[in-house]
Amino acid sequence: MLQNKLSPSTQHILRFYAKCFVYPYEEMQYELQHLFRIIERDSEGVEEILYIDQILNILNMYQGMELRELREEYVTLFSGDAQCPLLAHDFSSKFSIDYDSENFTDLIVASDIPVNPDEPTDLISNYLEYLSILIEDIYNNDTDDTELKQFGREHLIPWIFPFCEVLYKTSNVSFYREAAVGLNDYLSWLFD
């Protein structure tokens, strides 16, 4: 059961991955470190240790790279005529995946997630933030996981695993390749 896999660190793991898919900025390293410490502190299950090790590996790769190099790779991968679009609708149409992100836009607008009005709502980081909010609600309020399962089935699973595969194959930077593997592995386990 999905609900049995949730722990206090689950929402922070998803927030960590959400941060991995925003344009790299000066303070990002410190924010990733902070999230890692929270994840480490709040983890409960033996299964999570594997995912925490992956996150530490991703964090170390980020810290070992020049910000300029990360930014260049981000632009190459995700901007303009992107090899691996960060927008669900762009990714879905480029790789002929049957997914319409219009319903997600309604969900994100109604949520507490701060969305930049100049950016599209269907960025991968917004999907992961929304998922973390659902998990936080289930964990903190002991609500059932029906909405979480439905969100995964309708809005994430149709395109997230192909996204991770394309990102792994196209990135020239180990940080993005490992973030793709880590996110893929974690979501596969979570929604198994």
N, C-alpha and C positions, 0 to 999 in steps of 0.2 A: 504494500500500500504506500502510495506517495507520501501521505501525511507522516508515516513512520520514519521517513528519511530526513525530515526537516529538523534542523537544530538552530540555535541562535546564530550560528555562523553562516547558514545557508544564504540569507539575504545579503550578507557582506561579500560572500564569494561571487554572487551575481553582480554586485556593485563593482567589485574589482574588475571583472571582465568587461562591464560597461565602460569603465574608465580606459580600458585598453583600446577601445575603438573610438576615442575622441582624438582630435588633433593634439599632438604632444605639446605640452607647455612647460614652463620652468618649474612650477610647483608640483607637477604631476608625480614626480618621483616620490616626494614626501607623502602625497595622498595615497599612493599605492602602498608605501611602507606602512602607513597608518592602518589602512584596511587589512593588510597582512597581519599586523599585530592583533587586531580585533578578531580576525578569523582564527588565528592560532589560540587566542585566549578562550574563545567561545565554542571551539569545536568539541563535540561530544562522542562521536562514533569512530570506531576503528576505520570504517570505510573512508571517512573524511581525511585521514592522514595521507592517503595517496594523493588526494586532490590538493591538500595543503602543500605537499612536496612539489607538485606541478606549479602551483602559484608562486612558491619561493623561487623555483627555477625561472619562471617568467619574470619575476621582479629582478632577479640577478641579471638576466639578459638586458632588461631595460636599463639598469644602472650601469651596465658595461658598455653602453652605446652613447655616441654623441647625439645630442638633441637634434642637430642639423640633419644627421643621417636618418633618424627616425621620422623627422618631418618630411624629408624628401621621399622616403618610402611610403609614407601615409598619402602624400599627394599622388604618387604614381599608382598606388593601389586603389585609392578610394575617390579620387576627384576627376572631374571632367569626363573623358572617355575611359572611365575606370575599368581596370582589369577585374576588380572584385567590388562592385558597388555596395556601399554601406546602407543604402535605402532598400527596404524590402521590395517595394514596387519595381525599382530599377533592376535589382538582382533577379527578381522573379521573371520579369519580361526578358532580360538578357539571356537567361538560361532556361526559358520556356517552362517555368514552374507555375502550376496553377494555384496562384494566391493573389487575393485582392486585399490591399492594405487599408481600404476605406473604412472598414469597421474598426480597425485599430485606432485610426485617427479619432473616432468618437470616444473610444475608451481613454485615450491619453489626455484628451481635452478635459474629460470629466474627472481625471485623477489629480493627485497632489504633485505630480512631477512637473517641475518648472521647465517649460519648453520655450526656447528662443523663437519668437514670432517670425524671425527671418530664416528659420531652418525648417525643413520638412519634419513632420512628426514621426515618420516611420524609419527613423535611424535605428540601427541595431542597439545602440546604447539605450534608447528609450524603451525598446522591448525588454531589455534586461532589467532596467530600473522598474518597469511596471511589474515584471515577474517578481522582483524582490519585494515590492509592496504587497503583492498577493501573499507571498510566503510569510512576510512579517505579520500580516493580519491573521493568517491561519495559526502561526506559532503563538503569537501573543494573546489571541482571543479564543483559541481552541475552536475555531470554526472548521467546517468540513472542507475538504479539498476539491470539491466539484468544480468551482470556478477556476481554480488553478489548472486542473486537468483539461477543462474546456479551452482555456486560453492557450495552453501548450498545443493541444490538438488542432485548434483552428488558426492560431496566429504564429506559432513558432516552428513547430515540427515540419510544416510544409516546405520551409526554405532554409532553416538555420543549419541543418547538417550539410546540405549541398554548399552553403556559404562557407562553412569551415573547411570543407574539402578544397574548394576553389582557392580560398585564401592560403591554405597550406601549400598548394601547388604553385601559386603565382608569386608569393612573397620571396624577396631576396634577403630578408632580414629575419634572423632567428626569433626575435621578440614576437613578431606577428605570426610566424609559423607555429611557435609554441603556444601562443594565446589561442590559436585556432584549434590545436590539438586538445588543450586543456578545457576549453569551452565545450567542444564536441564530447569529450569524455564525461565531463560533469553533467551535461544535459542528458546524455544517453543514460547514465546511471540514475539521474533524478526521475526521468520519465519512463524508465524501463518498467 
